[in-house]
Amino acid sequence: MNEFSITDFLFGISQVLLLVVLSPLIVGIMRKTKAKSQKRIGAPIIQLYFDILKLVKKEEVVSDQSSWIFRCNPWVNFVTTVSAAFFIPVSIVYSPFGVMGDILLVIGLFGLGKFFTILAGLDVSSSFGGLGSSREIMFSTLVEPALLITIFVIVIFYGGTNISTIVASANDISFLASPGVIFALIAFFIILMVETGKLPFDNPSTHLELTMIHEATVLEYSGKSLALIEWSQSIKQIILLTLFVNIFIPWGISNNFSLTEISFGIVFIIVKIISLGILIALIETRIAKWRLFRVPDLIAISIASSMIGVIFFFI
């Protein structure tokens, strides 16, 4: 697109709002799937919406040992995740705001949010916060090389770091013809499980000291701040799910700025995200949380898989 019109602006905003509004629903569907597979009734799929509204109405309890970092962290996380959503193509192969940033910027925004979360965990002088922050740092140190190599594989196969370029190329080229992209898919799926705190890496639904990682860093939050953190995590999850399906399973996404095609694209993207979420939830119910020092073995598989993808490109 050569010019940025008001139509493009409104369309880009609508894509962001779609991700932001649907993100708690995806969390609810995944939780409901886990409950059903474990022979439980579970909470309604819209429970997170009620939780966020309830937390917004509650007062906050803030430690007197905390600084401005603790108070700013929820807003930093919310702003960075919503900002990242502006660069994500949803129902069509391009995002109107894609010219302002690429996939590296999205990774950087996620990294900024995680950095503040780690500092906030240390800021309140809590033993649980320090434990969670140290584990987050360890995971980040292991995951970031795998993520960068995986992104490198995607970039060299699809010819650019711009997400719209990647999605458009993926939509034109079948990934089945490129074995390297299949290995990138495996690596990205493992990274997705780490970044969203899924088993066997993390279990956010528990408060046990041995299993807490991300939950320990935000344990001191309450009220509006906790609502922002919960919402930010759900937005980050739906962004990663959208990236996964649009890069590796781009079928059904629209190529043209047509109301009919965009409507079909929205239906396809929602179905694909829900299906991927259900698959992840079913995987979680079939495995247990790994011991902390076994986790690097699985992340090493991600690194090895992405490196094999690089080798296939040069072959």
N, C-alpha and C positions, 0 to 999 in steps of 0.2 A: 504494500500500500504506500502511495506516495504522499498523501496528505492525511492529517489526523483530524477527522471531522467529529461533530457532536454525536453522530450515530455510532462511530467507533468508540467514543468515550463512554456512552451509555451502555453499549454492548459489553465493553470491558468491565464496567462496574457490575453489570448483571452477572457476569461469570464469577466475579469475586464473591458477590452476595450469595450465589448458589453454593459455593464451597463453604462459606462461613455459616450459612443457615443449615445446610445438610450435615455438617460435621458431627454435631451431637447425635443425630439420627443414626449415623453409621456406627458410632460407639454403642448405641443402644441395641442395634441389630446384632453386633458381634457378641455383646454380653448375653443377649437372649439366646443366641445360637449355642453358646457355651453352656448356659443353664439347661436348655432342652437336651443337649447331648449328655449331660450329667444327671438326667432324670429329675431336674428341678423345674419349678415354674418360672422363677426368675422375675426380675422387675420389668415393667412395660418398656418398649423400645424407645419411648419418648421420656424416660425417667431422667436423663441428663438435663433436658430442658427444665424440668421441675427443680432439679438440684441447683442449677445455675440461678434460677429465679429466687429460690429459697435463700441461697447464699448472699445474693445481692441485697436482700432485705435485712440481713444480720449485721451486727456490729463486728468490728475487727478487734482482735486482741493482739497487740504488737509488743514484742519483748523490749524491755528497756535497754538491753544490750545491743540492739540492732542499730544500724545506721541508715542513710538514705538508700544504700544499695538494696537492702531488704524491702523497702517500701516501693522502690522503682522497678524491681524485677518483674512483677506481674504485668506492668504496663509495657516494659521492654519486650517481654515475650509475646504479648498480644499484638503489639505494633509490628514486630519483625515477622511474625507468622502471617498476619494479614497483608503486609507489604509483599511477602513472597508469593502470595496468592495472585497478585496482579500480573505476574509474569507467566502464569500457568495456562496454557490452552485447555479448554474444557470440552465444549461441544463442537468446536471448529479447530482447524489445524494451526491457527495463529491466535495470539493474544495481542490486542491493540497496544498494550503497554510493553510488549516484548522487545521493542527497539531500545528501551531504557535499561534493560538488564538481561543477563543470560543465566544459565544454570549454575555458573560459579557464584553469581551474586545470591542466588537462592540458597546455596550451601553456606555462604558467608552470613546471611541473615539468620539461618538456623544456628550457626556456630555462635553468633553474638548472643542469641537468646540463651543458649546452653551455658555460655561463659558467665552471664549474669546469674543464672540459676545456681551454678557451682559456687559463685561468690556469696550468694544469699544463704546457701546452706552453711557456709562457714561463718557468716556474719552474726548469727544469733548465739554463738558460743554453745551450741548444742552438740552433744556427743553423737547423736543420730545424724545431725546435719553434716558434721565432719566426715562421718562414715560414708554417707551417701555421696558427698562431693568427691571424696577420694576414689570411690568406685566409678563415678561418672567420668572422672579424668582418665582412669585406666581404660575404660571402654572407648572413650573418644580417641585416645592415643592409638588404640588398635584398629578402630573402625575407619578413621580418616584416611589412612593409606589405601585401604580397600575401596573406599568411596571414590577417591581421586583416580585410582587406576580404572575402576569401572566407568567413571565419567569419561576418561581418556578413550576407552574402547568405544563407547557410544559416539563420542565426538569424531573419531577417525573413520567410523563406518558411515556416519550420517552427515559429515562435512560441516561441522560448526558447533559452537557452544550455545548459540541462540536456541531456546527451547522450541520456538515456533518452527525453526528450520529442521530441528531434529524430528519433531512430530510429523511435519509435512513429508520428510524423506522416509520416515518409517511407514507412513500411510501409502507411499508409492512403491516401496520395496518390501517384499515379503521377507520377514526375518528368518523363515525356514531355509532360505537360500544362503544364509550367512551363519555358519556354525559359531563364529566368534561372538555374535550377538546373543546366541543361546547361552553361552557361558557368562556373558554380561548379565543376562536375565537371572541366572542362578545367584550370581554375586549380589545383584541389586536386591533380590528377594531376602537374602540373609541380612543385608544392611537395613532393609525396611523393618525386619523383625527386631533388630537391635534398637534402631532409632525410635520405634514406637513402644518399646518396653514390653515386648511379648516373650512368652516362654519359648525356649528354655533360658533366655537371657535375664529376664526380670519378671516380677509378678506384682504390678501396682495395686492389686486388690487386697494385698496382705500388709500387715504392720509388724511382721516378725523381723527381728533384727538381722537374722541371717539372710533374708531374702530381699530386704528393702534396698533399692538403689535410687531411682528417681523419687520415689515416695518419701524417702528420708530427707531429701533436699528441700521439700516443700511441706514438711510435716508441721511447721510452725505457723503456716498461713491459715487464715480463717476469713469469713465474710466475703466482701467484694473481691479481695485479692485472690482468694482461693477460687472464686468463680471465674476470674480472668485466666488463672492458670489452667483450670480444667478445660475451659473453652479453647485456650491456645493449644493445648495438647491435642484436642480433637481436630482442630484446624490443621495442625502439622501432619497428623495422620492422614487426613483426607487429601492433602496436597501430595504426600508421598504415594498414596494409592493411585491418585490421578496421574501422576508422572509415570508410574509403573504401567498402567493399562494403556496410556496414550503413546508410550514409547515402544512397548513390547507387544501390546494387543490393540493396535489402533483401528481395528475394524469398526465401522459404523460412524466414525467421526466425519464431520462435514468438511468438504473442500471449498464450498462456495458460500457466500454470504446470502443465503436464501432462508426465509422463515421456515419453510417446510423441512429443509435439510437440517437446519439448526435444531428444530424441534425433535427430529429423529435422533440427532446427535446427542441431545440432552437425555433422551430416553436410554440410548445405548450406554452412555457414560455412567448413568445411575445404576443400570443393571450390571455393568461390568465391575463397578466399585463395590456394590453390594455382594456380588458373587465372590470377588477377591476377599472381601472382609469375612464372609462366611467360611471360605476355605482356610483363612488364617485362624479363625476361631476354632474350627474343627481340628486343625493341627495342634493348637494349644491344648485341647482336651486329650490328645493322644500322647503327649509327652510331659515329663516332669521338669522342674527347674534344675538346671545343671549347677554343680558346684562352681564357685567363682573362678577357680583356676583351671577349670575345664573349658570355660567359655572361649579363651583364645584359640583353642583347637578349631572351633566352628568358624570363627572369624578368619583363621588361616585358610580355611576352605574357600571362603569368599575371595581372599587375595589371590589364591592359586587359580581359581576359576577365571577371574578377570585377567590375570597374566596369560592364561591359555588363550583367552579371547584376543589379546594383543598379538600373540604368536600366529593365530589364524589369519589375522589381517595381513601380516607380512608374508605369510606363505601364499 
